Amino acid sequence: MTTINIHVPDGCCAEPDPIRLMLERIMASLDELNAKVTAQGETIAALRTYVTGIETAVRDLSSGEVLSATVQAKVDAIVAAIDANQAGLVAAGDGDIAT
């Protein structure tokens, strides 16, 4: 049987392991990132509910009524803006970060 001797200088093991410290920092960063992603999801869900409420209110304005061309143009512009905002939300979360 072969014996292997490893020399460890005095005080070497008193220092925290640099790899373990790096791993702890990475894990803390991942935990922080996960909390931010969760908060972002909650914000997007709340925003979606808010925008849906606005969209419903705007569409209800013209429901069953004949509007003047000016009012109808404003309603159409608002609906178009809501649709554009929704598309922007979808694009913002659509694979813009490579994993």
C-alpha positions in Angstrom: 0.0 0.0 0.0 1.3 3.5 -1.0 1.0 6.3 1.5 0.5 9.8 0.2 1.4 12.7 2.4 -0.1 16.1 1.8 1.6 19.1 3.4 -0.9 21.8 4.5 0.7 25.0 5.8 -0.3 26.2 9.2 -3.3 28.4 9.2 -4.4 27.3 5.7 -7.6 25.6 6.9 -8.6 28.4 9.2 -9.6 30.5 6.1 -13.0 29.7 4.6 -12.9 27.6 1.4 -12.9 30.1 -1.5 -14.9 27.7 -3.7 -17.5 27.3 -1.0 -17.7 31.0 -0.6 -18.1 31.5 -4.3 -20.9 28.9 -4.4 -22.7 30.6 -1.5 -22.5 33.9 -3.4 -23.9 32.3 -6.5 -26.7 30.6 -4.6 -27.6 33.9 -2.9 -27.6 35.6 -6.3 -29.9 32.9 -7.7 -32.2 33.3 -4.7 -32.4 37.0 -5.2 -33.0 36.6 -8.9 -35.7 34.1 -8.3 -37.5 36.5 -5.9 -37.3 39.3 -8.5 -38.7 37.0 -11.2 -41.5 36.0 -8.9 -42.3 39.6 -8.2 -42.1 40.4 -11.9 -44.7 37.7 -12.6 -47.0 39.1 -10.0 -46.7 42.6 -11.4 -47.4 41.4 -14.9 -50.5 39.5 -13.7 -51.7 42.6 -11.9 -51.0 44.7 -15.0 -52.8 42.3 -17.2 -55.9 42.4 -15.0 -55.7 46.2 -15.0 -55.4 46.5 -18.7 -58.2 44.0 -19.3 -60.4 46.1 -17.1 -59.6 49.2 -19.1 -60.1 47.4 -22.4 -63.5 46.1 -21.2 -64.5 49.6 -20.2 -63.4 51.1 -23.5 -65.2 48.4 -25.5 -68.3 48.9 -23.4 -68.4 52.6 -24.3 -69.3 51.6 -27.9 -71.3 48.5 -27.1 -74.6 48.8 -29.0 -74.4 52.5 -29.5 -73.7 54.5 -32.6 -70.8 56.9 -31.8 -69.7 59.9 -33.7 -66.7 59.4 -36.0 -64.6 61.5 -33.6 -65.5 59.4 -30.5 -65.2 56.1 -32.4 -61.7 57.2 -33.6 -60.7 57.8 -30.0 -62.1 54.5 -28.9 -60.3 52.7 -31.7 -57.0 54.5 -30.9 -57.3 53.5 -27.2 -58.0 49.9 -28.2 -55.1 49.9 -30.6 -52.8 51.3 -27.9 -54.0 48.6 -25.5 -53.3 45.9 -28.1 -49.8 47.4 -28.7 -49.0 47.4 -25.0 -50.1 43.8 -24.7 -47.8 42.9 -27.7 -45.0 44.8 -26.0 -45.5 42.7 -22.8 -45.4 39.5 -24.8 -42.3 40.6 -26.7 -40.5 41.6 -23.5 -40.8 38.1 -22.1 -40.3 36.2 -25.4 -36.9 34.7 -25.2 -34.8 37.8 -25.0 -32.5 36.1 -22.6 -30.6 33.0 -23.7 -30.4 30.2 -21.2 
